[in-house]
Amino acid sequence: MKTNILFTSVLLCILIAIPITAEETENKDLDLAIDAKSALLMEKDTGKILYDENIHETLPPASMTKIMTLLLIMEALDQDKLALNETVRISEHAASMGGSQIFLESGEEMSVEDLLKGIAIASGNDASVALAEAIAGSEDAFVKKMNEKAKDLGLKNTHFQNTTGLPAEDHYSTAHDLAIMAQELLKYESITDYTSIYEDYLRKGEEDEFWLVNTNKLVKFYPGVDGLKTGYTSEAKYGLTATAKQDDMRVIAVIMGAETTKERNKMISNMLDYAFNHYETKKLFEKDETITNVQLLKAEEKHINIAVSEPISTIHKKGESPKEIETSVELSDNLTPPLKKGDHAGELVVKSGGKTISKTPLVITHDVHHASLLTLFKRAIGEMVQEN
């Protein structure tokens, strides 16, 4: 049986441009990153691909693996399963990690926030394992969560064997999948508070003070770059999943398999230049913006606000003529109290010319409780009065 719901429908006719698809970018005529094994340029809010080269080729991601590691860390923080000021005791296993590290000692204690900096800035393998163990109990258990999350995100060409990206058999990803992971990670807006730091210190003022320097030099040298993750092994060569924001547009650029850091950074810069010089976005709704409200007969609250779970934009080439966009709300049939803040409430559908171009989840903005007997009685009396 469908729940009786009274709601305010939203139907907007806005003169803006239709989003560009990958085929409409004349990708074949561009040579932005032909020296990479794989490359991708994507606008973050719409997910539209602006440039691509071999984006589904499976390759070793090296430390770009940590995009998924960071995603699960931010998720745990958001769900209060972890706190930034919480102290983590470093295991012997975490301290034994080779490659990029912040030189943690077995038995040492460090805050979650400092370990997060160690991953986001210095790509610390030891810090990655330490937080993985704090969340899941062991690195193996955390890796299982990584692969489950990849499946949830629909990533068909990604598989992890560790949290770090250190060489391992059957550990691979693609430029496409890394971009989707980055898009998901960027939903936690505070992540760039860490990935944008160029230099910082751990154990400040102590004998074993450690200087952190960002492995992604573009955060200092390219305007708007504030993340996300570099990668290198002798097998993978040089990789970078970068993000930059200028005005209202945020893009994600991925390079895999560059021969040098100089070539990697040049190709990323080429893609960012192309995005910001040729495209612009139109913001429809901000994240958490209330879209409509409903009345649930058995809810204590009179009006239940419904909001978008993430920002909604359209993208168009600069100078293009605007075209009509329709936006409508489709509410779930099973909205019954009790409900919690953040619970799924339906979708916001964006259409152009009758064709759906995006669907964005809608969420409840606050906890919704069962109506008391007194509230139900007052409502019944009110309805009787209105009928008479």
N, C-alpha and C positions, 0 to 999 in steps of 0.2 A: 504493500500500500504506500502511495506517495504521501510525504509529509505536507500538510497544508502550510504554505508559505506565502506571505505577502512581500513583494520585493519591488524595488525601484530598478527598472531596466535602464541600461545605458546604451545608447546608439549614437555614435558620433560620426559626423561626416566632416572630415578634416582635409583640407587641401595640402597634401604633402606628397612626396615622391614615392613611387613603388620601390621596395628594396631590390637591390641588384643581386642576381644569382651568379653563381660561379661562371656559367656559360656566357653571361653578358659582360664579363670583364675583359674580353679579348685576351684572355690569359696566354694564348699561344704566341702572341706577338711580343710578350714581355720577357726580359731576360734578367729579372731582379736577383735570382739566386740559382743560376744554372750550374754553378760550381759546387753546390751542395748535393748530397745524395737525395735529400728530401727537404721540401720547404712548404710553408703554408702561411697565409696572411688572412686573418679573420677579424671582423668587427664583433666585439664582445656581446653587446646587448641582443643583436639580431641573430648572431651566429652565421652571418653571411660570409662566404669565402670570397676574398677579393683577388687572391693569387694562389696558385698551387703547383707543386712539382712533386710527383710520386708520393702523394700524401698517405697512401695506404701500404707503402712498402715497409715491412717489418724490419727494424734495425735495433741494435742495442742502444738504450736511451741514456746510459751512464747515469750521472747524478741528476738528470732531469726526472729520474725515478722519484726524487724527493718531492715533486709536485703532488703526487698521490700521498706520500708520507705527510706532507704539510696539510693536505686536505683533511685527512683523518684526525690530525692533531687539532685543527681549527674546529672540526665537528665536535670533538670531545670537549673542547673549551666551551663551545656554544651550548652543549648539553649539560654543562656543569659536572662532567665526569673528570675534569681536570681544572686546576686553577693556576693562573699565571704566577702567583706567589707561593705555590706549593713547592716543597723541596723534594728532589728526586735523588735517591742514593744510586751511585753508578756501579753497575755490575762488572764483573771481570770480563764478561763477554763484550759488553759495550766498550770498555776501555781497550780491548784488544783490536779494535777496528783499524785497518790500515788506510792508505789513501788520504784524502782530505779529512782533517780532524782538528779538534780544538784541544787535544791532548788531555783528555779526562783521565783521572787516576781511579783505579778500582777502590771503592769505598768512599770516594769523594762525594760530597753533596752539593747540588746546584739547583737553583730555581728553574721552574718550567720556562719562565720568560727568558732567562739567559740561555737555556738549551735551545729554545726556539730561535733566538738570535744566532746561535752557533750554526743552526741549519740554514736559516734564511740568508745570512750574510756570508759565512765562510764555508758552507756546504759540508759541515762536520758529519762524517759518517758515525763517529762515536756518539754524538748528540742525537742523531736520528735513531740509533738503536736504543739509547737510554729512554727516549720518550716513547718509543714503540713498546718497550717493556713496561713502562709506567701505565700505559693505556690497556694493553692486552695481556700482560703477564709474561710474554716471551716474544722474541722477534718472529718466530714461526707463526704464532697465533696472530700477530699483527699483519704479517704477509697474507695470511688467509683473508683477513678483513680487506686488505688492499685489492685482492683479486675479486672478492665479492662486490666491492664498490665499483670496480671496473665493469663487472657484469651488469650491475644496476644502472650504470651510465650508458650501457649499450656499446661498450668498447670491445669489438670483436677481434682486434688484432693486438691485444696487450696481455702480457702475462708477467707476473713478478715472482722472483725467487728470494729477494731480500728487500730491505727498506732503503738501501743506499745507492744502488746502481753499480756496485762493484761487479766485475765480470762474473757471470754465472750462466750455465747452460739453461736454455728455455726461459731466458729473461729478455723480453723484447717489447717494443711498442712502435707506434707510427707517429708521424707529424700530426695527422688528423686526431689521433687519440690523445696526444699530449695537449693539443689545443682545447679539446673538450674538458680534460682534467683542469687545465688552467682556467677555463671559463667557469667551471664549478668552484674552484678555489677562490676566485675573485668575488664570488658572492659574499664571502667573509671579508668585508671591506678593510678590516683592520690588518689583514695580512700584509698590505703594502706599507704599513707603518714599520715593518721589519725588513721587507725585501728592498725597500728604497734607501736603507741606511748604507752609506758608503764605507764608513769606518766607525768602530766602537771598541770598547774594551770589556773583557770578562775578568773577574776577580780584581777589579780596579783598586789600585793602591796596595795590593798584596804582593808577596814575593814572587808568586807565580802568575802575575798579571799577564793577560794574553790579548794581543792586538788583533782585532777582527778587521779584515779588509774585504769588501764585496768582490766576489769572483765575477760579477757582472759589471764591467767598467762603464757600460752605457748609462747606468743610473747617475753617473757624474757627467757624462759627456754628450748625452742626447736629451734635449728638452722633453720632459713629460714621461720619460722612462722611470718606472718605479718598481720593477720586478722583471722576471720572476726567478728563473733557475737556469744555471749553466750546467754543462756536463762535458766530461772528457775521460776517455780511456784510449789505449792504443788501438783497440778494435773499433770503438765507436767514433773515433776522431773527435772533433770539437762540435758541440751542440749548444743551442741556447733557445729557451722558450722565454721570450720577452713580452712585456706589456707596456704600453704607453698611453697616456691620456692627454689630449689637447682639446680645449673647449669642452663640448659635451660628448665627444667621441673617444671611446677606449678601444684599442685594437690589440690583438694578440698575434705575435709573429714567431714562427718556429723554424729553426734550422737544425738539420741533422747531418752529420758526416762532412763537415768542413775540414779542410786540411790544416788551417791555422786559425788562431784566435782573431787575427787581423781580417782574414777573409770572412770569418763568421760574423764579426761585428759589422763589416761593410755590407754584407748581404741583409742582415737585420735592418740596418739603417736605410738601405735601398727600399725595403718593403715598407718601413714606417713612413719614409718620405712619400712614397707612392700613395699610401692610404690618406695621409693628411693633406696632400696636394690635390687629390682628385675626388675625394668623397667627403660628405658631411652627413650628420645624423639629425633627425628630428625627434625630440623626446615627447612621447605621448603621456607616460605616467612615471613618476618617481617610485622607487622601492618603498613599500609600506603605505603608499597613497590609498586612501579610502575611495573605492569605486562605487559602491552602492550599500544599501542596508536592507535587512530582512526583518520580518516579525515572525517569531516562532510561537505558536499558540501555547506551548508548555514551558516557555522560557521565562525566567524572572524578569529579565531586562526587556524593555519595550522594543528597542531597536538594536539589532546586531549588526555592527559594521563589518564590511567585507573589503579587503585590501588586496593589491597585487603583491606577490611574494618577491618580485624582482623588478628592476626598471624595464620599461618597455619603450623601444625606439623603432624608427624606420631609418633606412639608409638610402642615400641617393648620390649620384654623381653631381658634382658641383655644376650649376648652370642648367640642370634639367628642368623641364616644365613639371610642376606639381600635378599629381593625379589623386583621385578621390580614394580615401580609406574609410572603411566602416569598422567600428569597434563595438562588440556586443558581449553581454554577460550571459554565461550558461551556468546556472547554479546546480549544485548536487541535489538529488532527490531525497537524500537521507540525512538532512540536517536536523538532528534531534538532540536536545540537551541531555546530559551535560556535554559541553564542548570546551576544549582548551585553546588558548591563544596559539595560533599557528596551525590549527587543524585545517585540513583541506576543505574548501567550500565550493569549488567549481573551477571554471576557467574563463579567462578573458580572451575572446577570439578576435583576431585582427584579419580583415578580409580586404582584398582589392579586386574589383571587377567580379565579385562573387566567389573568388578563389581564396581559400584560407592561406594566409602567409605566416601566421604564428598563433600559438596557443600558450597562454601563461597561467600557471596555477594561481587561484585566489585562495586567501586564507582568512580565518577568523582573527580579528584584531585584539580580542580580550576573552577571558574565561566567561563561559555562559553556564548559568546554573538552572536547575529545575525550578519552576515556579512554585511558590508556596500555595497552600490551600486558600489563604487570604487573597493572594493575587489572582488566582483562578476565579474565586468568587466575585471579586470586583470586576473582572473582565466580563463574566457572564451577566452581571447586572448591567454593565455598560452596554453590552450588545442588546439586551432586552429593551433598554431605554431608547437606543437608536432605532430599533425596529418599530417601536410605538410612536 
